[in-house]
């Protein structure tokens, strides 16, 4: 996330934007402007390598022209005319990709056993610094908090990505977490969906102990309002959820209970039993192929969150970004990581490999695979850093770098219904862009070298965003 001087020339501007385009660009508060490096109506990014997010090969020596937050020209640098008065930024040797669109993010983090701190201020800065320009909060422990910070970001009062704000979890009895309300039946599931939709939530997430009837009612009410429902399930199997019309399933196949042979309806068999059944399944066998085919037939998306599971796998390196944590939280995670490394009897190495193979099979079968990070678990999943690392893990799983970038950009935008505005680089789309040093089409790890992040044509300095929270994440 290092930032280097990119600006080649700046001149005054005479262009007056059309009203409908001006409306996209919020009036930024003084606090937000502290993190802005570029904020002029017309910007030309010249001599860049462009990865457009569609999976197409990278194109060298391209020029992009941004006007009032949108891409208005894109093509070979020899043929694209630079408007008079444009701020010109020479990106020779650098790559432009679409802003990341990640769909299992949170604004809370484990700060102690069973305790989750709401870290919306620091997390939204880190997400943006890491190249995330659109995100869905995949579960809410803060009621109106996620909705409130979304409004503040949209209004230019705070820096951060565009947010699809998920309502509080739709969950039944059994979790035992005081921040999560327990549903009492179908009627309450309906009321909860409508209450939070009226309050401004734009999606919903079902959790581990919901019943089929409650889930079906929640899906029905959400769909009436044009909103989507995702799920981290246990009591309901993936097949059952697909038949009920769920839109997305979280954590790949890690939490599927479809392979538990004696599973009882509407009961969560527990994590241990689910893992045992998952360990026994053949990722190339008929049971897996049949389940994948059913999900694809019902057009159910699947969200990969490899970053959170990697922290439980012995022998994996420390995750990136720990230096931004409050020192006690950093030490707490490093101790847990050391204990994980010493647990040579852990089944997680084989489960991790199997889950990755199944995600690859799902995508190859035509399923819509999405990317997220889930900064919960036992800690160590740091916003921004982990979003880049999730794409690295997808490449380790067998995807090409260009496929991984598409999963983390256009696929997410497609699921969120924003593909017409975000997720890929094309004329007419929002100028949500990430400038990186190097060539991530050849070396996916180059995604870690973020130089600048454009959101609606406003260029943010990732180094300043990170420095503003370094050593303090966990406090706000």
TAPE-V888363 format. One record per residue. N is the residue number from 1. RES is the residue in one small letter. SS is DSSP state (H for helix, E for strand, C for the rest). PSI is psi in radians with two decimals (* if undefined). Layout:
N|RES|SS|PSI + N|RES|SS|PSI
This chain:
1|x|C|0.41 + 2|x|C|2.56 + 3|x|C|2.31 + 4|x|C|2.77 + 5|x|C|2.12 + 6|x|C|-0.23 + 7|x|E|2.13 + 8|x|E|-0.67 + 9|x|E|2.50 + 10|x|C|2.25 + 11|x|C|2.92 + 12|x|C|2.78 + 13|x|C|2.46 + 14|x|C|-0.16 + 15|x|C|2.38 + 16|x|C|2.11 + 17|x|C|2.62 + 18|x|C|2.57 + 19|x|H|-0.70 + 20|x|H|-0.45 + 21|x|H|-0.67 + 22|x|H|-0.59 + 23|x|C|-0.38 + 24|x|C|-0.60 + 25|x|C|1.96 + 26|x|C|2.73 + 27|x|C|2.03 + 28|x|C|2.43 + 29|x|C|2.86 + 30|x|H|-0.66 + 31|x|H|-0.67 + 32|x|H|-0.69 + 33|x|H|-0.37 + 34|x|C|-0.34 + 35|x|C|0.09 + 36|x|E|2.31 + 37|x|E|-0.51 + 38|x|E|2.17 + 39|x|C|1.29 + 40|x|C|2.63 + 41|x|C|-0.57 + 42|x|E|2.18 + 43|x|E|2.38 + 44|x|E|2.08 + 45|x|E|1.94 + 46|x|E|2.66 + 47|x|E|0.66 + 48|x|E|2.69 + 49|x|E|2.28 + 50|x|E|2.15 + 51|x|E|1.97 + 52|x|C|-0.10 + 53|x|C|-0.13 + 54|x|C|-0.15 + 55|x|C|-0.10 + 56|x|C|2.72 + 57|x|C|2.68 + 58|x|C|2.57 + 59|x|E|2.23 + 60|x|E|2.78 + 61|x|E|0.98 + 62|x|E|2.67 + 63|x|E|2.29 + 64|x|E|2.36 + 65|x|E|2.20 + 66|x|E|2.29 + 67|x|E|2.07 + 68|x|C|0.79 + 69|x|C|-0.06 + 70|x|E|2.73 + 71|x|E|2.10 + 72|x|E|-0.21 + 73|x|E|2.54 + 74|x|E|2.23 + 75|x|E|-3.03 + 76|x|E|2.41 + 77|x|C|-0.41 + 78|x|C|-0.37 + 79|x|C|-0.28 + 80|x|C|2.15 + 81|x|C|2.32 + 82|x|C|2.14 + 83|x|C|2.60 + 84|x|C|2.34 + 85|x|C|0.03 + 86|x|C|2.56 + 87|x|E|2.08 + 88|x|E|2.25 + 89|x|E|2.00 + 90|x|E|2.06 + 91|x|C|0.55 + 92|x|C|2.25 + 93|x|C|0.02 + 94|x|E|2.88 + 95|x|E|2.47 + 96|x|E|2.23 + 97|x|E|2.86 + 98|x|E|2.69 + 99|x|C|2.45 + 100|x|E|2.48 + 101|x|E|1.74 + 102|x|E|2.44 + 103|x|E|0.24 + 104|x|E|1.29 + 105|x|E|2.87 + 106|x|C|2.78 + 107|x|C|0.39 + 108|x|E|2.85 + 109|x|E|2.55 + 110|x|E|2.08 + 111|x|E|-0.01 + 112|x|E|3.02 + 113|x|C|1.98 + 114|x|C|0.21 + 115|x|E|2.28 + 116|x|E|2.12 + 117|x|E|2.45 + 118|x|E|1.99 + 119|x|C|0.74 + 120|x|H|-0.68 + 121|x|H|-0.87 + 122|x|H|-0.66 + 123|x|H|-0.74 + 124|x|H|-0.59 + 125|x|H|-0.74 + 126|x|H|-0.69 + 127|x|H|-0.85 + 128|x|H|-0.73 + 129|x|H|-0.56 + 130|x|C|-0.04 + 131|x|C|0.10 + 132|x|E|2.00 + 133|x|E|-0.25 + 134|x|E|2.45 + 135|x|E|2.70 + 136|x|E|2.33 + 137|x|E|1.94 + 138|x|C|0.96 + 139|x|C|2.48 + 140|x|E|2.12 + 141|x|C|0.19 + 142|x|C|0.32 + 143|x|C|-1.97 + 144|x|C|-0.10 + 145|x|H|-0.83 + 146|x|H|-0.69 + 147|x|H|-0.72 + 148|x|H|-0.76 + 149|x|H|-0.54 + 150|x|H|-0.81 + 151|x|H|-0.71 + 152|x|H|-0.69 + 153|x|H|-0.80 + 154|x|H|-0.57 + 155|x|C|-0.05 + 156|x|C|0.24 + 157|x|C|-0.42 + 158|x|C|2.62 + 159|x|C|2.55 + 160|x|C|3.03 + 161|x|C|2.89 + 162|x|E|2.39 + 163|x|E|2.26 + 164|x|E|1.84 + 165|x|C|1.96 + 166|x|E|2.49 + 167|x|C|2.96 + 168|x|E|2.67 + 169|x|C|2.49 + 170|x|E|1.77 + 171|x|E|2.53 + 172|x|C|-3.06 + 173|x|C|2.49 + 174|x|C|-0.41 + 175|x|C|-0.74 + 176|x|C|0.41 + 177|x|C|2.09 + 178|x|C|-0.36 + 179|x|C|-0.11 + 180|x|C|2.13 + 181|x|C|2.50 + 182|x|E|2.12 + 183|x|C|2.58 + 184|x|C|0.04 + 185|x|C|-3.05 + 186|x|H|-0.79 + 187|x|H|-0.70 + 188|x|H|-0.60 + 189|x|H|-0.74 + 190|x|H|-0.80 + 191|x|H|-0.70 + 192|x|H|-0.72 + 193|x|H|-0.82 + 194|x|H|-0.64 + 195|x|H|-0.86 + 196|x|H|-0.50 + 197|x|H|-0.71 + 198|x|H|-0.56 + 199|x|H|-0.21 + 200|x|C|-0.01 + 201|x|C|2.52 + 202|x|C|0.05 + 203|x|E|3.00 + 204|x|E|2.65 + 205|x|E|2.13 + 206|x|E|2.62 + 207|x|C|-2.94 + 208|x|C|-0.49 + 209|x|C|0.34 + 210|x|C|2.60 + 211|x|C|2.88 + 212|x|H|-0.72 + 213|x|H|-0.74 + 214|x|H|-0.74 + 215|x|H|-0.79 + 216|x|H|-0.71 + 217|x|H|-0.73 + 218|x|H|-0.75 + 219|x|H|-0.77 + 220|x|H|-0.81 + 221|x|H|-0.73 + 222|x|H|-0.76 + 223|x|H|-0.55 + 224|x|H|-0.52 + 225|x|C|0.16 + 226|x|C|0.37 + 227|x|C|2.74 + 228|x|E|2.74 + 229|x|E|2.27 + 230|x|E|3.01 + 231|x|E|2.37 + 232|x|C|1.71 + 233|x|C|2.89 + 234|x|C|-0.94 + 235|x|C|-0.48 + 236|x|C|2.29 + 237|x|C|2.89 + 238|x|H|-0.72 + 239|x|H|-0.77 + 240|x|H|-0.76 + 241|x|H|-0.69 + 242|x|H|-0.73 + 243|x|H|-0.51 + 244|x|H|-0.22 + 245|x|C|0.33 + 246|x|C|2.61 + 247|x|C|-0.51 + 248|x|E|2.63 + 249|x|E|2.32 + 250|x|C|2.69 + 251|x|C|0.58 + 252|x|C|-2.30 + 253|x|C|0.10 + 254|x|C|-0.68 + 255|x|C|0.15 + 256|x|C|2.35 + 257|x|C|0.27 + 258|x|C|-0.39 + 259|x|C|0.05 + 260|x|C|1.94 + 261|x|C|-0.59 + 262|x|C|0.49 + 263|x|C|2.38 + 264|x|C|2.53 + 265|x|C|2.38 + 266|x|C|0.31 + 267|x|C|2.34 + 268|x|C|2.08 + 269|x|C|-0.12 + 270|x|C|2.68 + 271|x|H|-0.72 + 272|x|H|-0.80 + 273|x|H|-0.67 + 274|x|H|-0.73 + 275|x|H|-0.68 + 276|x|H|-0.77 + 277|x|H|-0.69 + 278|x|H|-0.66 + 279|x|H|-0.50 + 280|x|H|-0.26 + 281|x|C|2.53 + 282|x|C|2.03 + 283|x|C|-0.29 + 284|x|C|0.11 + 285|x|C|3.05 + 286|x|H|-0.65 + 287|x|H|-0.75 + 288|x|H|-0.78 + 289|x|H|-0.70 + 290|x|H|-0.74 + 291|x|H|-0.77 + 292|x|H|-0.79 + 293|x|H|-0.67 + 294|x|H|-0.73 + 295|x|H|-0.73 + 296|x|H|-0.71 + 297|x|H|-0.66 + 298|x|C|0.04 + 299|x|C|0.75 + 300|x|C|2.16 + 301|x|E|2.86 + 302|x|E|2.26 + 303|x|E|2.13 + 304|x|E|2.27 + 305|x|C|1.01 + 306|x|H|-0.48 + 307|x|H|-0.70 + 308|x|H|-0.60 + 309|x|H|-0.53 + 310|x|H|-0.56 + 311|x|C|-0.19 + 312|x|C|0.06 + 313|x|C|2.09 + 314|x|C|2.45 + 315|x|C|-0.12 + 316|x|C|2.61 + 317|x|C|2.84 + 318|x|C|2.41 + 319|x|C|2.76 + 320|x|C|2.67 + 321|x|C|0.07 + 322|x|H|-0.40 + 323|x|H|-0.29 + 324|x|H|-0.23 + 325|x|E|2.64 + 326|x|C|2.38 + 327|x|H|-0.68 + 328|x|H|-0.67 + 329|x|H|-0.67 + 330|x|H|-0.82 + 331|x|H|-0.67 + 332|x|H|-0.80 + 333|x|H|-0.73 + 334|x|H|-0.61 + 335|x|H|-0.72 + 336|x|H|-0.67 + 337|x|H|-0.70 + 338|x|H|-0.70 + 339|x|H|-0.66 + 340|x|H|-0.76 + 341|x|H|-0.55 + 342|x|H|-0.18 + 343|x|C|1.39 + 344|x|C|-0.23 + 345|x|C|0.04 + 346|x|C|2.40 + 347|x|C|-0.01 + 348|x|H|-0.50 + 349|x|H|-0.82 + 350|x|H|-0.65 + 351|x|H|-0.70 + 352|x|H|-0.80 + 353|x|H|-0.72 + 354|x|H|-0.77 + 355|x|H|-0.68 + 356|x|H|-0.71 + 357|x|H|-0.65 + 358|x|H|-0.60 + 359|x|H|-0.73 + 360|x|H|-0.75 + 361|x|H|-0.70 + 362|x|H|-0.81 + 363|x|H|-0.71 + 364|x|H|-0.41 + 365|x|C|0.01 + 366|x|C|0.12 + 367|x|C|2.68 + 368|x|C|1.78 + 369|x|E|2.30 + 370|x|E|2.99 + 371|x|E|2.46 + 372|x|C|3.12 + 373|x|C|-0.59 + 374|x|C|1.32 + 375|x|C|1.04 + 376|x|C|-2.08 + 377|x|C|-2.26 + 378|x|C|0.29 + 379|x|C|-3.12 + 380|x|C|-0.14 + 381|x|C|1.80 + 382|x|C|2.14 + 383|x|C|2.58 + 384|x|C|-1.15 + 385|x|H|-0.78 + 386|x|H|-0.51 + 387|x|H|-0.72 + 388|x|H|-0.73 + 389|x|H|-0.57 + 390|x|H|-0.71 + 391|x|H|-0.59 + 392|x|H|-0.74 + 393|x|H|-0.59 + 394|x|H|-0.68 + 395|x|H|-0.71 + 396|x|H|-0.53 + 397|x|H|-0.25 + 398|x|C|-0.07 + 399|x|C|2.65 + 400|x|C|2.80 + 401|x|H|-0.70 + 402|x|H|-0.64 + 403|x|H|-0.74 + 404|x|H|-0.73 + 405|x|H|-0.70 + 406|x|H|-0.75 + 407|x|H|-0.70 + 408|x|H|0.04 + 409|x|H|-1.43 + 410|x|H|-0.66 + 411|x|H|-0.76 + 412|x|H|-0.76 + 413|x|H|-0.66 + 414|x|H|-0.81 + 415|x|H|-0.70 + 416|x|C|-0.02 + 417|x|C|0.42 + 418|x|C|0.25 + 419|x|C|-0.39 + 420|x|C|-0.26 + 421|x|C|-0.58 + 422|x|C|3.04 + 423|x|C|-0.31 + 424|x|C|2.90 + 425|x|C|2.00 + 426|x|C|2.71 + 427|x|C|2.33 + 428|x|C|-0.26 + 429|x|C|2.82 + 430|x|E|2.55 + 431|x|C|1.18 + 432|x|C|1.80 + 433|x|E|2.66 + 434|x|E|2.21 + 435|x|E|2.15 + 436|x|E|2.59 + 437|x|E|2.26 + 438|x|C|-2.85 + 439|x|C|1.58 + 440|x|C|-0.24 + 441|x|C|-0.48 + 442|x|C|-0.61 + 443|x|C|1.74 + 444|x|H|-0.47 + 445|x|H|-0.30 + 446|x|H|-0.26 + 447|x|H|-0.35 + 448|x|H|-0.24 + 449|x|C|0.99 + 450|x|E|2.23 + 451|x|E|-0.65 + 452|x|E|2.60 + 453|x|E|2.10 + 454|x|E|2.28 + 455|x|E|2.06 + 456|x|C|0.69 + 457|x|C|-0.03 + 458|x|E|2.17 + 459|x|E|2.10 + 460|x|E|2.53 + 461|x|C|1.86 + 462|x|H|-0.59 + 463|x|H|-0.73 + 464|x|H|-0.69 + 465|x|H|-0.79 + 466|x|H|-0.80 + 467|x|H|-0.50 + 468|x|C|-0.28 + 469|x|C|-0.01 + 470|x|C|2.24 + 471|x|C|0.06 + 472|x|C|-0.06 + 473|x|E|2.11 + 474|x|C|-0.30 + 475|x|C|-0.48 + 476|x|C|*
